[in-house]
Amino acid sequence: MYGHWIHCNPKVCEFQHGSTMIYVSYTDEKPMDAQLEVARRTIASAFDEAEGALSFAAQVSETQHPDFWSQAKRIELRQKPLVVFGIRYGLDDPFPVYEISWNPVFQPVSGVAMSDDWVEELIQIEAPPANAEFIHIRRTAAHQFEIASGYRAIA
């Protein structure tokens, strides 16, 4: 266990897998052992489907940042603009919520793309938009995702 918060309600256990944090919430009514068992049973599939969650989050982000994504789709990127920072297990939901945001180490990239008039043009992607907002995506079933509306992270 990496961290453990008992001063909040619900209480939260924190683990780390690579660069991704895993948070499991529990209460006296829903004890830590039972909640950890839910996470243990599903965490492998949550990691296996992280790319699907990132793709879904990119679709959500595209509506908020259309200029960035329209340019980013025109050339091959060396890195993903979005990354999973955390996977959270809430109290009443056996499905994890992915906390996704901009990749902080995204490197500028350029490439050549064809315009609508079939003229080559240089595309430069400097960096993702500067904001620290997270996109919360819930895994609802195998390869199924939704926006976790109203989601609020604790700890």
N, C-alpha and C positions, 0 to 999 in steps of 0.2 A: 504494500500500500504506500502510495506516494504522499498522500495527504488525507486528513480526516477532520471534518468540521462537525462539531456537535453543538455549537452555539446557535445554530440556525434551525429552522423548521421548514422542510425536512432536513435531517442530518445528511451529510454527503461523504462518501468515500471516493478518493481520487487515485487512479492508477495511470500509468503511462506505458504506451506501446509505441516504440520508435518516437516520432515527434507528435503523436496523437495522444491527447489526454482522454481518459475514460472516467466518467462520473456516474456514480450509482447512488440514488437517493433512498433513504429509508426513514422509518419512524418507529416508535414503540409498538404501534399496531401492525406495522409491516416491517418486521425485524431485518437487520442487516443480512443475516445468513440467507434468508429467503430471497431478498432482492438481489444479492450477489449471485445466487443460483440462476435467476432469470437472465442476468447479464452473461453468466458463464455459458449458458446454453445457446445464446444467440450472437455472441461477439465475433466469432469466426465468420459467420455469414455477413455480419455488419461490415467487417473489413473487406470481405470478398466483393461486396457490392458498393464499396466507397466510390468507385469510378462512376457507377450509375447515379449515385447521389450528387456527385460533382457535375455530371451532365445535366441533371435536372436543375441544379442550382444555377448553372450557366444560362439555362433558358429563363429562369426567374430574373437573373441579373441583366439579361439582354433587354428586358422591358424597362429597366431602370437606367441602363447605360448603353443605349443603342449605338452611339458613335464608336465607343471602344470596341464593342463586339463586331460591328460591321467591318471595321478595319482588321480586327484580329482574325476573322474568318477568311480573309483574302490571302493570307500567307501562312506558311507552316510555322508554328511557334515551337521553340525549343523547350519551353516550360509551360506548365498549366498556370493560367492566371488565378485560379481559385484552388484553395487547399482545405482539407478537413483539419480543423484544429482540435475538435473534441467530439466525442460521442457520449451522449447523456441518456441515462435510463431514469425515467421519472417513476413516480409511485404507482400510478394507475394505468400504465401503458407498457406492455411487454415489448413494444417496438422502440428501437433507439432513435434519438434525434441527433442528426449530424449538425455540428456547428461549423459553418463554412464561411470563409472570408477570403479576401485578396491575398495572394501569395506575397509575403514580405520580401522574398529574395528574387522576385521576378526580374529578369534581366532584359534590357531593351533589345529589340530584334528588328531587323529590316529585311525586306524581300521585294521582289518584283512581282507585280500582279497586272493583269490586263484590265483596262478600263472598259466601260460599257461600249466605247467606240473602238475597241480593240487596239488601244495604244498602251504600250508598256509604261507603268508608272512605279516609282519607288514608294513603298509603304514602310513607314517607321512606326513601330509600337514602342513608345517610351516606357510606360508603366501603367498598371491598372489605375483607375480613378482613386484619388486619395480620400478614403474614408475608412472608418474602422467598424462599419456595420457588419453584423453577421447575418447570414441567411440560414434559417433553421429549417432543415428538411427531415421529415419523419419517414422512416422505412415502414411501410404498411403491410408488405408481403414480399415474397421473393421478386426482386426487380420491379417493385412498385413503390412509388414515393409520392409525397404530398408536401405542401408548405405547412410547417407546424405553426399555424396562425395562433396568435396570442401566447406564444411560448415565452417564458421568462426563465432565464438561467439563475440558479441559486449556487452560491459559492464560486 
